[in-house]
Amino acid sequence: MAEIELDGVTKVYDDSIEAVQDVSLTIADGEFIVLVGPSGSGKSTTLRMIAGLEDITEGELRIDGDVMNDVQPQDRNIAMVFQSFALYPHRNVRENIAFPLQAQNVDSEEIDALVTETMEMLGIDELADRKPAELSGGQQQRVALGRALVRDPAVFLLDEPLANLDAKLRKKMRAEVVRLQQNLGTTTIHVTHNQEEAMTMSDRVAVMHEGKIHQLAPPKEAYLNPVNRFVAGFLGSPSMNFFEGVVVDGTFEAGGGDIAIALPDRLSEVHLDGEVTFGIRPEDVAIAESPGRYSISGTVQVSELLGDSKILHLDVAGSEFLAKTAPDVAVADAESLTLRLDPEKIHLFDGTDDDAERVTVEDATAVRS
């Protein structure tokens, strides 16, 4: 196990593309961190620099206090599992898992013992003589994990290892990966673009965009208190609803006055010049019988039944707006509804771009003082 420190790590390619910008991050011994973000956010490049597969342009990478910038990948005591399982098709399960140890000239008896122990831990000991072509996707993933774990690495790196699995198997395997990491206590960094994986698997989540970490926090904290508009919109499914407008006398206004929503007391006294973004998550919206202080009106365009819930797509003053309801709520297309917004779950962002910061209670306190 190991502590990992990234201190101002930057990656610039030959054509002056800055893929990772001044990333500083400390990962505690035994912690499970997930790097999450859209394609091109720099998460995989960051992982590859930790592994030694990409050179670090600027900054410093330390593992247990030792600088790793110029250390070869094979000397970092790191194991990595990729999106492609990359199993040797001509080797059976036992031989695939044993290969890293054979490459290190480990004694054959020790190899047999370690491989057997690893297969039993992963529940694939009965598959020992099968070739990869004879395995399911989940079984192949377990073999890939076993090949990495058999070395007892200090750091375990996962680069989208669940991406090629179907949805049902992906949910099952992410639970197995978390259980495995908790049992072993190995410092683990997992890269994914899937925010659901990030929320359910990590001790802390690092939300990346355009080469930067926008927020590093426990999943619940990042979800409930996003630092900016990008994080708010990226985390959550369906995504947070946004309106762009201005604040006038404690009321948010948009659409030329077609939308007017009173702000809760914790936000109403904040002085904001220029355009702002109003945000509310679909699950924090309820159908109301009559208009109120925190309500808006919309027309149903489409309703999606998801089994345990229903997603309503509404037109609110020309903007799409989503509401998440119970599955048995009866609504018709083109029906007009009044929607109540939970005032405790209203978010306000100071600006309209991705970097617009969320307005906090501290901001309001500073204005009142």
C-alpha positions as CSV (number, residue, x, y, z in Angstrom):
1,M,0.0,0.0,0.0
2,A,1.1,3.6,-0.6
3,E,0.4,7.3,-0.4
4,I,0.4,9.1,-3.8
5,E,1.1,12.8,-4.2
6,L,0.7,14.8,-7.4
7,D,2.3,18.2,-7.0
8,G,1.5,20.7,-9.8
9,V,1.6,17.9,-12.4
10,T,1.2,19.1,-16.0
11,K,1.2,17.3,-19.3
12,V,1.9,19.1,-22.6
13,Y,2.2,17.3,-25.9
14,D,4.4,18.3,-28.8
15,D,1.7,20.3,-30.5
16,S,1.4,22.5,-27.4
17,I,-1.8,20.8,-26.3
18,E,-2.0,21.0,-22.5
19,A,-3.8,17.8,-21.6
20,V,-3.4,18.1,-17.8
21,Q,-3.0,21.5,-16.1
22,D,-1.3,21.9,-12.7
23,V,-3.0,19.0,-11.0
24,S,-2.2,18.7,-7.2
25,L,-3.7,15.7,-5.4
26,T,-2.8,13.6,-2.4
27,I,-4.3,10.1,-2.2
28,A,-4.1,8.5,1.2
29,D,-2.7,5.0,1.8
30,G,-5.5,2.5,1.1
31,E,-7.9,5.1,-0.3
32,F,-10.2,4.5,-3.3
33,I,-10.2,7.6,-5.6
34,V,-12.2,7.9,-8.8
35,L,-11.1,10.4,-11.5
36,V,-14.3,11.2,-13.4
37,G,-15.0,13.5,-16.3
38,P,-16.1,13.7,-20.0
39,S,-13.8,12.5,-22.8
40,G,-10.8,14.7,-23.1
41,S,-10.8,15.9,-19.5
42,G,-7.3,14.6,-18.8
43,K,-8.3,11.7,-16.4
44,S,-6.7,8.9,-18.3
45,T,-3.6,11.0,-19.1
46,T,-3.2,11.6,-15.3
47,L,-3.5,7.9,-14.6
48,R,-0.9,7.1,-17.3
49,M,1.5,9.6,-15.8
50,I,1.1,7.9,-12.4
51,A,1.8,4.5,-14.1
52,G,4.8,5.9,-15.9
53,L,3.3,5.3,-19.4
54,E,3.4,9.1,-20.0
55,D,6.2,11.5,-19.2
56,I,5.4,14.4,-16.8
57,T,6.1,17.7,-18.4
58,E,6.1,19.7,-15.2
59,G,5.5,19.0,-11.5
60,E,6.3,16.0,-9.3
61,L,4.8,12.6,-8.6
62,R,5.7,11.0,-5.3
63,I,4.8,7.6,-4.0
64,D,5.5,7.2,-0.2
65,G,7.6,10.3,-0.4
66,D,9.9,9.0,-3.2
67,V,9.9,11.0,-6.5
68,M,8.8,8.8,-9.3
69,N,9.1,11.1,-12.3
70,D,12.1,9.3,-13.9
71,V,11.4,5.8,-12.4
72,Q,10.5,3.1,-15.0
73,P,6.9,1.7,-14.9
74,Q,8.1,-1.8,-13.9
75,D,9.9,-0.3,-10.9
76,R,6.9,1.6,-9.4
77,N,5.2,-1.4,-7.9
78,I,2.0,-0.4,-9.7
79,A,-0.5,-2.7,-11.4
80,M,-2.9,-1.5,-14.1
81,V,-6.1,-2.9,-15.6
82,F,-7.3,-1.3,-18.9
83,Q,-10.6,-1.1,-20.7
84,S,-9.4,-3.8,-23.0
85,F,-8.6,-6.8,-20.8
86,A,-5.7,-7.7,-23.1
87,L,-5.6,-11.4,-22.1
88,Y,-3.2,-13.8,-23.9
89,P,-5.6,-15.8,-26.1
90,H,-3.3,-18.9,-26.2
91,R,-2.9,-19.0,-22.4
92,N,-5.5,-20.4,-20.0
93,V,-6.7,-18.5,-16.9
94,R,-3.9,-19.9,-14.7
95,E,-1.2,-19.0,-17.2
96,N,-2.6,-15.5,-17.8
97,I,-2.6,-14.7,-14.1
98,A,0.9,-16.3,-13.6
99,F,2.6,-14.4,-16.5
100,P,3.6,-11.2,-14.5
101,L,5.3,-13.4,-11.9
102,Q,7.0,-15.5,-14.5
103,A,8.4,-12.4,-16.1
104,Q,9.9,-11.5,-12.7
105,N,11.5,-14.9,-12.4
106,V,9.5,-15.8,-9.2
107,D,10.0,-19.3,-8.0
108,S,7.5,-21.7,-9.7
109,E,6.2,-23.1,-6.4
110,E,5.5,-19.6,-5.1
111,I,3.8,-18.7,-8.4
112,D,1.5,-21.7,-8.1
113,A,0.6,-20.7,-4.5
114,L,0.0,-17.1,-5.3
115,V,-2.0,-17.8,-8.5
116,T,-4.2,-20.4,-6.7
117,E,-4.9,-17.9,-3.8
118,T,-5.8,-15.1,-6.3
119,M,-8.1,-17.3,-8.3
120,E,-9.9,-18.5,-5.1
121,M,-10.2,-14.9,-3.9
122,L,-11.8,-13.9,-7.2
123,G,-14.0,-17.0,-7.5
124,I,-12.5,-18.2,-10.8
125,D,-10.5,-21.2,-9.5
126,E,-12.9,-23.5,-11.4
127,L,-12.0,-21.7,-14.7
128,A,-8.2,-22.3,-14.3
129,D,-7.9,-24.4,-17.5
130,R,-10.1,-22.3,-19.8
131,K,-8.9,-20.0,-22.5
132,P,-10.1,-16.4,-22.7
133,A,-12.4,-17.2,-25.7
134,E,-14.3,-19.6,-23.4
135,L,-15.0,-17.0,-20.8
136,S,-17.8,-14.4,-20.4
137,G,-17.0,-10.7,-20.1
138,G,-17.3,-10.7,-16.4
139,Q,-15.0,-13.7,-16.1
140,Q,-12.4,-12.1,-18.4
141,Q,-12.5,-9.0,-16.2
142,R,-11.8,-11.1,-13.1
143,V,-8.8,-12.7,-14.9
144,A,-7.5,-9.3,-15.8
145,L,-7.9,-8.2,-12.2
146,G,-6.2,-11.3,-11.0
147,R,-3.2,-10.8,-13.3
148,A,-2.8,-7.3,-11.7
149,L,-3.4,-8.4,-8.1
150,V,-1.2,-11.4,-8.1
151,R,1.8,-9.1,-7.9
152,D,0.5,-7.6,-4.6
153,P,1.1,-4.0,-5.9
154,A,1.4,-0.9,-3.7
155,V,-1.0,0.9,-6.1
156,F,-3.9,-0.4,-8.2
157,L,-4.8,1.6,-11.3
158,L,-8.1,1.0,-13.2
159,D,-8.6,2.6,-16.6
160,E,-12.3,2.2,-17.5
161,P,-12.2,-1.6,-16.8
162,L,-16.0,-1.9,-16.7
163,A,-16.8,0.1,-19.9
164,N,-17.1,-3.0,-22.2
165,L,-19.5,-4.8,-19.9
166,D,-23.3,-4.7,-20.3
167,A,-25.2,-2.6,-17.8
168,K,-26.3,-5.4,-15.5
169,L,-22.9,-7.0,-15.3
170,R,-21.3,-3.6,-14.9
171,K,-23.3,-2.9,-11.7
172,K,-22.4,-6.3,-10.3
173,M,-18.7,-6.0,-11.1
174,R,-18.3,-2.5,-9.6
175,A,-19.6,-3.9,-6.3
176,E,-17.1,-6.7,-6.6
177,V,-14.3,-4.3,-7.3
178,V,-15.2,-2.2,-4.2
179,R,-15.4,-5.3,-2.0
180,L,-12.1,-6.5,-3.3
181,Q,-10.4,-3.2,-2.7
182,Q,-11.8,-2.9,0.8
183,N,-10.6,-6.4,1.7
184,L,-7.1,-5.8,0.3
185,G,-6.7,-2.2,1.4
186,T,-4.7,-1.3,-1.7
187,T,-4.5,2.3,-2.7
188,T,-6.6,2.5,-5.9
189,I,-7.3,5.0,-8.6
190,H,-10.2,4.4,-10.9
191,V,-10.8,6.3,-14.1
192,T,-14.3,6.5,-15.6
193,H,-16.5,8.8,-17.6
194,N,-19.5,7.2,-15.9
195,Q,-20.6,9.5,-13.0
196,E,-22.7,6.7,-11.5
197,E,-19.6,4.5,-11.1
198,A,-17.8,7.5,-9.6
199,M,-20.6,8.1,-7.0
200,T,-21.0,4.5,-5.9
201,M,-17.4,3.3,-5.9
202,S,-15.2,6.0,-4.5
203,D,-14.0,7.3,-1.1
204,R,-13.5,10.6,-2.8
205,V,-14.3,11.7,-6.3
206,A,-12.1,14.0,-8.4
207,V,-14.2,15.7,-11.1
208,M,-12.0,16.7,-14.0
209,H,-12.7,19.0,-17.0
210,E,-10.3,20.5,-19.6
211,G,-7.3,19.1,-17.8
212,K,-8.1,20.4,-14.3
213,I,-9.6,19.0,-11.2
214,H,-12.7,21.1,-10.5
215,Q,-13.7,19.4,-7.2
216,L,-12.2,16.8,-5.0
217,A,-14.6,15.6,-2.3
218,P,-16.6,12.6,-1.0
219,P,-19.3,11.7,-3.6
220,K,-22.2,12.9,-1.4
221,E,-20.5,16.3,-0.8
222,A,-19.7,16.8,-4.5
223,Y,-23.3,16.0,-5.4
224,L,-25.0,18.1,-2.7
225,N,-22.5,21.0,-2.8
226,P,-20.9,21.3,-6.2
227,V,-18.3,24.0,-6.4
228,N,-19.3,25.3,-9.8
229,R,-21.8,24.9,-12.6
230,F,-19.8,22.2,-14.4
231,V,-19.7,19.8,-11.5
232,A,-23.4,20.5,-10.8
233,G,-24.3,19.6,-14.3
234,F,-22.0,16.6,-14.7
235,L,-22.9,14.8,-11.5
236,G,-26.4,13.4,-11.4
237,S,-28.7,11.6,-13.7
238,P,-30.8,13.2,-15.1
239,S,-28.7,16.3,-15.0
240,M,-29.4,19.4,-13.0
241,N,-31.9,21.9,-14.5
242,F,-30.4,25.3,-15.3
243,F,-31.9,28.7,-16.0
244,E,-29.8,31.7,-16.9
245,G,-31.0,35.1,-15.8
246,V,-30.5,37.8,-13.2
247,V,-31.3,38.4,-9.5
248,V,-33.6,41.4,-8.7
249,D,-34.6,42.2,-5.2
250,G,-34.2,38.6,-3.9
251,T,-36.0,37.0,-6.9
252,F,-34.4,35.2,-9.8
253,E,-35.8,36.3,-13.2
254,A,-35.3,34.8,-16.6
255,G,-36.9,34.6,-20.0
256,G,-37.9,38.3,-20.1
257,G,-39.8,37.9,-16.8
258,D,-41.6,34.7,-17.8
259,I,-39.7,32.9,-15.1
260,A,-39.7,34.5,-11.6
261,I,-38.7,32.4,-8.6
262,A,-38.2,33.8,-5.1
263,L,-34.8,32.9,-3.7
264,P,-34.6,31.3,-0.2
265,D,-33.4,33.5,2.7
266,R,-29.9,32.0,2.6
267,L,-29.5,33.4,-1.0
268,S,-31.8,36.3,-1.2
269,E,-29.4,38.9,0.3
270,V,-26.4,38.0,-1.9
271,H,-25.5,40.9,-4.2
272,L,-24.7,39.6,-7.7
273,D,-24.1,41.8,-10.7
274,G,-24.7,40.5,-14.2
275,E,-26.0,37.1,-15.3
276,V,-26.3,34.2,-12.9
277,T,-27.4,30.5,-13.3
278,F,-30.2,29.1,-11.3
279,G,-30.1,25.3,-10.7
280,I,-32.4,22.6,-9.3
281,R,-32.2,18.9,-9.7
282,P,-35.1,16.9,-11.2
283,E,-35.6,14.9,-8.0
284,D,-36.1,18.2,-6.0
285,V,-39.1,19.1,-8.0
286,A,-42.7,18.2,-7.2
287,I,-46.1,18.6,-8.9
288,A,-48.1,21.2,-7.0
289,E,-51.9,21.9,-6.9
290,S,-51.5,25.7,-7.1
291,P,-48.7,28.3,-7.6
292,G,-46.6,29.3,-4.7
293,R,-43.5,31.2,-3.6
294,Y,-41.1,28.6,-5.2
295,S,-43.1,27.4,-8.2
296,I,-42.9,27.5,-11.9
297,S,-45.4,26.4,-14.7
298,G,-44.6,24.1,-17.5
299,T,-46.1,22.0,-20.3
300,V,-45.4,18.3,-20.5
301,Q,-43.6,17.3,-23.7
302,V,-42.7,13.7,-23.0
303,S,-42.8,11.4,-20.0
304,E,-40.4,8.5,-19.6
305,L,-41.2,5.5,-17.3
306,L,-38.0,4.1,-15.8
307,G,-39.7,1.5,-13.6
308,D,-39.0,3.0,-10.2
309,S,-39.6,6.5,-11.3
310,K,-40.9,8.7,-14.1
311,I,-39.0,11.5,-15.9
312,L,-41.1,14.4,-17.1
313,H,-39.7,16.5,-19.9
314,L,-41.5,19.9,-19.8
315,D,-41.3,23.2,-21.6
316,V,-40.8,26.1,-19.2
317,A,-40.8,29.4,-20.9
318,G,-39.1,27.9,-24.0
319,S,-36.5,25.9,-22.0
320,E,-36.5,22.2,-21.4
321,F,-37.0,21.3,-17.8
322,L,-36.9,17.8,-16.2
323,A,-38.9,16.6,-13.2
324,K,-38.5,13.2,-11.5
325,T,-41.7,11.8,-10.0
326,A,-43.1,8.6,-8.7
327,P,-43.8,6.0,-11.4
328,D,-47.6,6.1,-10.8
329,V,-48.0,9.8,-11.3
330,A,-50.6,10.3,-14.1
331,V,-49.8,13.0,-16.6
332,A,-50.6,13.5,-20.2
333,D,-48.6,15.0,-23.1
334,A,-49.3,18.7,-23.5
335,E,-50.7,18.9,-20.0
336,S,-49.9,22.1,-18.1
337,L,-48.4,21.6,-14.6
338,T,-47.4,23.8,-11.7
339,L,-44.1,22.6,-10.2
340,R,-42.8,23.4,-6.7
341,L,-39.1,23.6,-6.3
342,D,-37.6,22.6,-2.9
343,P,-36.1,25.9,-1.6
344,E,-33.5,24.0,0.4
345,K,-32.2,22.4,-2.8
346,I,-32.0,25.5,-5.0
347,H,-28.5,26.4,-6.3
348,L,-27.3,29.7,-7.6
349,F,-24.1,30.1,-9.6
350,D,-22.3,33.4,-10.1
351,G,-22.1,33.5,-13.9
352,T,-23.2,31.3,-16.8
353,D,-20.1,29.4,-17.8
354,D,-18.7,26.1,-16.6
355,D,-16.5,27.8,-14.0
356,A,-19.3,29.9,-12.5
357,E,-19.0,29.3,-8.7
358,R,-21.9,28.2,-6.6
359,V,-23.1,30.9,-4.2
360,T,-22.9,29.7,-0.6
361,V,-24.3,30.7,2.8
362,E,-20.9,32.2,3.6
363,D,-21.3,34.5,0.6
364,A,-24.7,35.7,1.9
365,T,-23.2,36.1,5.4
366,A,-20.4,38.3,4.0
367,V,-22.9,40.5,2.2
368,R,-25.0,41.0,5.4
369,S,-22.0,41.8,7.5
